[in-house]
Amino acid sequence: MIAPELVPPVRVLMGPGPSDTHPRVLQALAKGTVGHLDPYYLELMNNLQNMLRQVFRTQNPMTMAISGTGSAGMEATVVNLIEPGDTMVVCVNGVFGGRMVDVAERAGAKVIKVEKPWGQVFTVEDIAPALEHKPKVLGIVMAETSTGAHQPLEEISKAVHDAGALLLVDAVTALGGVPVEVDKWNIDAIYSGTQKCLSCPPGLSPVSFSPKAMEVILSRKTKVQSWYLDVSMLANYWGQNRVYHHTGPINMTYGLYEALRLVLEEGLDNCFARHRKNHEALKAGLAAIGIRYSTQEGHILPQLNAVTVPEGVDDAKVRSALLNRFGIEIGAGLGAYKGKVWRIGLMGYGSRPANVLLILGALEQLLAEQDYLFTHGASIAAANDTYV
């Protein structure tokens, strides 16, 4: 029996990811496949690495795209830096800090958790007691997708290095949406994903390792837990030697290549300003109908807006209606935020005024149907005022 024809529904992806794919990226994905050691593909890899360095704002030679989603990037950075028995501090203020703990424990680390309430960020004072244990690595999430919290890194980086540790950063939701300064902030290992602010489908994980991190990896006493993610071998594939390691995802590489071209054509600072402007319009529109953010003020991500579900409103009913009646996907709350928070993504190609006005108009309609009291049209008017 032949399965039905592939006819995906048309959606506006405004959740925590994946985000809408840019049309030029979709076109790139459809181009003809070449071999993974074809001279054309090897040159494309060189250019891809150069563009990733620009977006990460780094000169790190070992900057590449792991064949796998952002979670593969997380695992790659952790398992290459950690050997069994090493001490690792992990900052947990949401789902993905907790996931890093799990990965580190599986790699044999002695994990010290530093925890903050969901929606809040860490200070140097928060991590100082854990650094007294002289960890090998401190891991932290720069853009916590489960809470919309934007973590400052510069002062924490200094404290981590003063303690003799390496800094590992989750930038899955950050890259392309807010400044990521790998060299300026002295980040030793960082990973991201293609499906958030880079407007590309999920499937690759941009990563970068500092020379210091590479020294640690190449002087390990034990083999890396994962053969597939062993950076000492991947370095030979992504480095000058181009030694075969695995069959690269050719067409996904095309997609990321075009996505990075789009970001650099726009200009990083312009890209960040666009995300900020659309966030401000959304925030103003939501405030006009009484919807507030659940994230610590002053640390709200522009690309991932976590807002409190109004009292008396049926969370699941609204999300279902947004999807089925308006074709809009937003995210539910996870963990401690389950049933309490909506996560509205304005990431990459999805961060544009039309989407801001679309979600505000749809929310007004659905909230009115649940007898939620507000001034009709207030959110659209407030958002438009921001754009004027």
Stockholm file with secondary structure:
# STOCKHOLM 1.0

chainA/1-388         MIAPELVPPVRVLMGPGPSDTHPRVLQALAKGTVGHLDPYYLELMNNLQNMLRQVFRTQNPMTMAISGTGSAGMEATVVNLIEPGDTMVVCVNGVFGGRMVDVAERAGAKVIKVEKPWGQVFTVEDIAPALEHKPKVLGIVMAETSTGAHQPLEEISKAVHDAGALLLVDAVTALGGVPVEVDKWNIDAIYSGTQKCLSCPPGLSPVSFSPKAMEVILSRKTKVQSWYLDVSMLANYWGQNRVYHHTGPINMTYGLYEALRLVLEEGLDNCFARHRKNHEALKAGLAAIGIRYSTQEGHILPQLNAVTVPEGVDDAKVRSALLNRFGIEIGAGLGAYKGKVWRIGLMGYGSRPANVLLILGALEQLLAEQDYLFTHGASIAAANDTYV
#=GR chainA/1-388 SS CCCCCCCCCCCEECSSSCCCCCHHHHHHHTSCCCCTTCHHHHHHHHHHHHHHHHHHTCCCSEEEEEESCHHHHHHHHHHHHCCTTCEEEEEESSHHHHHHHHHHHHTTCEEEEEECCTTCCCCHHHHHHHHTTCCSEEEEESEETTTTEECCCHHHHHHHHHTTCEEEEECTTTBTTBCCCTTTTTCSEEECCSSSTTCCCSCEEEEEECHHHHHHHHTCSSCCSCSTTCHHHHHHHHSTTCCCCSCCCHHHHHHHHHHHHHHHHHCHHHHHHHHHHHHHHHHHHHHHTTCCBCSCTTCBCSSEEEEECCTTCCHHHHHHHHHHHHCEECEECCGGGTTTEEEEECCGGGCSHHHHHHHHHHHHHHHHHTTCCCCTTHHHHHHHHHHC
#=GC SS_cons         CCCCCCCCCCCEECSSSCCCCCHHHHHHHTSCCCCTTCHHHHHHHHHHHHHHHHHHTCCCSEEEEEESCHHHHHHHHHHHHCCTTCEEEEEESSHHHHHHHHHHHHTTCEEEEEECCTTCCCCHHHHHHHHTTCCSEEEEESEETTTTEECCCHHHHHHHHHTTCEEEEECTTTBTTBCCCTTTTTCSEEECCSSSTTCCCSCEEEEEECHHHHHHHHTCSSCCSCSTTCHHHHHHHHSTTCCCCSCCCHHHHHHHHHHHHHHHHHCHHHHHHHHHHHHHHHHHHHHHTTCCBCSCTTCBCSSEEEEECCTTCCHHHHHHHHHHHHCEECEECCGGGTTTEEEEECCGGGCSHHHHHHHHHHHHHHHHHTTCCCCTTHHHHHHHHHHC
//
